[in-house]
């Protein structure tokens, strides 16, 4: 008998919970809330189309720097014979809209520097020349990919080791595409000062690119 009472009580409780779960106001429309969280994103890499991989060590060998680019010529030293191109800055950026600024960034930029502790020949600049961004289809617009600095930047004498230089400004929400997309870069060398301070030796610099909101 006790078991029967417990069973009846359980059925009554189950029925009550079922009634509580029903709102009894259903129509031909039903709805619920869907929340979407979109975090900020800042990703950057450097693709070297010469090797088909992300950029690693690049050698500037000054052994035969001449106007003709083949044999050493007395009285000449043509830095313009040395260059390296087909580097691409690929990046992904997600920022806030102008209507949703609280706690979010509106734009980003790409800075570049020779890392502190790097070495570089005296009275010489490394010129980094960017080209306007090329964006994968639907990855963004020419505006959202940012604006390159005209003429690029010159690291060495013009911008000392350890100092950031602005390369691309006003980046908004964009994904450029991988490999040969984004901002194409060319490296060249420029004399900047008296040649007397340009000395033989082995030098090594680490170039650091940063996609930042600062």
C-alpha positions as CSV (number, residue, x, y, z in Angstrom):
1,X,0.0,0.0,0.0
2,X,2.8,2.3,0.9
3,X,4.4,1.7,-2.5
4,X,1.2,2.5,-4.2
5,X,0.9,5.8,-2.4
6,X,4.5,6.7,-3.3
7,X,3.8,5.9,-7.0
8,X,0.7,8.1,-7.0
9,X,2.6,10.9,-5.4
10,X,5.3,10.7,-8.0
11,X,2.8,10.8,-10.8
12,X,1.1,13.8,-9.3
13,X,4.4,15.6,-8.9
14,X,5.4,14.8,-12.5
15,X,2.1,16.1,-13.8
16,X,2.5,19.3,-11.9
17,X,6.0,19.9,-13.3
18,X,4.7,19.2,-16.8
19,X,1.9,21.8,-16.3
20,X,4.5,24.3,-15.0
21,X,6.6,23.8,-18.1
22,X,3.8,24.7,-20.5
23,X,3.1,28.4,-21.0
24,X,-0.3,27.8,-22.6
25,X,0.1,30.8,-24.9
26,X,1.7,29.2,-28.0
27,X,1.0,30.8,-31.4
28,X,2.2,30.2,-34.9
29,X,5.4,32.1,-34.0
30,X,8.2,30.9,-31.8
31,X,11.5,32.6,-30.9
32,X,14.6,32.5,-28.8
33,X,17.7,34.6,-28.2
34,X,21.0,33.8,-30.0
35,X,24.1,35.6,-28.8
36,X,27.2,35.9,-31.0
37,X,30.6,36.9,-29.5
38,X,33.1,38.4,-32.0
39,X,36.5,38.9,-30.4
40,X,39.1,41.3,-31.7
41,X,41.8,39.7,-33.9
42,X,45.3,40.8,-34.9
43,X,47.4,38.2,-36.8
44,X,50.4,38.9,-39.0
45,X,53.0,37.0,-41.0
46,X,55.5,37.5,-43.8
47,X,55.4,35.3,-46.9
48,X,58.5,35.0,-49.1
49,X,57.4,34.2,-52.6
50,X,61.0,33.5,-53.6
51,X,61.1,30.4,-51.3
52,X,57.4,29.7,-51.0
53,X,57.6,29.8,-47.2
54,X,57.3,32.3,-44.4
55,X,60.3,34.6,-44.5
56,X,63.4,33.5,-42.6
57,X,67.0,34.7,-43.1
58,X,67.8,37.0,-46.0
59,X,71.3,37.6,-47.1
60,X,72.6,40.8,-48.6
61,X,76.1,39.8,-50.0
62,X,78.0,43.0,-50.8
63,X,80.9,41.1,-52.5
64,X,80.5,42.6,-55.9
65,X,78.6,45.9,-55.5
66,X,79.3,47.8,-58.7
67,X,77.4,49.9,-61.2
68,X,77.3,47.0,-63.7
69,X,76.4,44.5,-61.0
70,X,78.9,41.9,-62.3
71,X,82.6,42.9,-61.8
72,X,84.2,45.2,-59.3
73,X,85.0,48.6,-60.8
74,X,87.6,50.9,-59.1
75,X,86.1,54.1,-57.8
76,X,82.5,52.8,-57.7
77,X,80.2,51.3,-55.0
78,X,76.6,51.0,-56.1
79,X,74.3,50.1,-53.2
80,X,71.4,50.1,-55.7
81,X,72.6,46.8,-57.1
82,X,71.4,45.0,-54.0
83,X,67.7,44.4,-53.4
84,X,65.2,41.8,-52.2
85,X,61.6,41.7,-53.3
86,X,58.5,39.5,-53.4
87,X,57.9,39.6,-49.7
88,X,54.3,39.9,-48.6
89,X,52.7,41.0,-45.3
90,X,49.6,38.8,-44.8
91,X,47.3,40.0,-42.0
92,X,43.9,39.4,-40.3
93,X,42.3,42.2,-38.3
94,X,38.9,42.4,-36.6
95,X,38.1,45.8,-35.0
96,X,34.9,47.4,-33.7
97,X,32.6,49.7,-35.6
98,X,32.3,53.4,-34.8
99,X,29.0,52.7,-33.0
100,X,30.6,50.1,-30.7
101,X,33.8,51.6,-29.4
102,X,33.7,50.7,-25.7
103,X,36.6,48.5,-24.9
104,X,37.4,47.8,-28.5
105,X,39.9,49.2,-31.1
106,X,38.7,51.0,-34.2
107,X,41.9,50.8,-36.3
108,X,45.3,49.2,-36.3
109,X,48.7,49.8,-37.9
110,X,51.8,47.9,-38.8
111,X,55.1,49.1,-37.4
112,X,58.5,47.8,-38.3
113,X,61.9,48.1,-36.6
114,X,65.3,46.6,-36.2
115,X,65.2,44.8,-32.9
116,X,67.3,46.2,-30.1
117,X,70.7,44.4,-30.2
118,X,70.8,44.2,-34.0
119,X,73.9,45.4,-35.9
120,X,74.0,47.2,-39.2
121,X,76.7,48.8,-41.3
122,X,77.4,52.5,-40.6
123,X,75.8,55.3,-42.6
124,X,73.6,52.8,-44.4
125,X,69.8,52.6,-44.5
126,X,67.6,49.6,-45.3
127,X,64.7,51.0,-47.3
128,X,61.5,49.0,-47.0
129,X,59.1,50.0,-49.8
130,X,55.5,48.8,-49.5
131,X,52.9,48.5,-52.3
132,X,49.2,49.1,-51.8
133,X,47.5,46.1,-50.3
134,X,46.0,43.4,-52.6
135,X,43.1,41.8,-50.9
136,X,41.5,38.4,-51.6
137,X,37.9,38.5,-52.9
138,X,35.5,39.6,-50.1
139,X,38.3,39.8,-47.6
140,X,37.9,43.5,-47.1
141,X,38.3,46.7,-49.1
142,X,41.1,48.9,-50.1
143,X,40.2,51.2,-47.2
144,X,39.9,48.5,-44.6
145,X,43.3,47.0,-45.5
146,X,45.0,50.3,-44.6
147,X,47.1,52.9,-46.1
148,X,50.8,52.5,-46.8
149,X,53.4,55.1,-46.0
150,X,54.5,56.9,-49.2
151,X,58.1,56.0,-49.9
152,X,58.1,53.4,-47.1
153,X,60.6,53.6,-44.3
154,X,64.4,53.6,-43.9
155,X,65.9,51.8,-41.0
156,X,69.5,52.3,-39.9
157,X,70.4,55.9,-39.8
158,X,67.0,57.5,-40.5
159,X,65.2,55.3,-38.0
160,X,67.8,54.0,-35.4
161,X,67.9,50.4,-34.2
162,X,65.2,49.6,-31.7
163,X,62.8,52.3,-32.9
164,X,59.5,51.6,-34.5
165,X,58.6,53.1,-37.9
166,X,55.0,53.3,-39.2
167,X,54.6,51.2,-42.4
168,X,50.8,50.7,-42.8
169,X,48.2,52.8,-41.1
170,X,44.4,52.9,-40.6
171,X,43.7,49.1,-40.8
172,X,40.2,48.1,-40.0
173,X,38.4,44.7,-40.3
174,X,40.1,42.7,-43.1
175,X,41.7,39.4,-44.0
176,X,44.1,39.9,-46.9
177,X,44.6,36.3,-48.1
178,X,47.6,34.1,-47.5
179,X,50.8,34.0,-49.5
180,X,50.9,36.6,-52.4
181,X,48.3,38.9,-50.9
182,X,48.5,41.8,-48.6
183,X,51.3,44.4,-48.7
184,X,54.1,43.6,-51.1
185,X,57.6,44.7,-49.8
186,X,60.9,45.4,-51.4
187,X,64.2,45.8,-49.5
188,X,66.9,48.1,-50.9
189,X,70.0,49.7,-49.5
190,X,70.8,53.4,-49.5
191,X,73.9,55.3,-48.4
192,X,73.1,57.8,-45.7
193,X,76.2,59.7,-44.5
194,X,79.9,59.6,-45.2
195,X,81.2,56.3,-46.6
196,X,84.2,56.6,-44.2
197,X,81.9,55.0,-41.5
198,X,81.0,52.0,-43.7
199,X,83.2,49.2,-42.5
200,X,83.8,45.6,-43.4
201,X,82.4,42.9,-41.2
202,X,79.5,40.6,-40.6
203,X,76.3,42.2,-39.4
204,X,72.9,40.8,-38.4
205,X,69.6,42.5,-37.8
206,X,66.3,41.1,-36.8
207,X,63.3,42.9,-38.4
208,X,60.2,42.9,-36.3
209,X,56.8,43.7,-37.8
210,X,53.9,44.4,-35.4
211,X,50.2,44.7,-36.1
212,X,49.1,46.9,-33.2
213,X,46.4,49.3,-32.1
214,X,49.0,51.5,-30.2
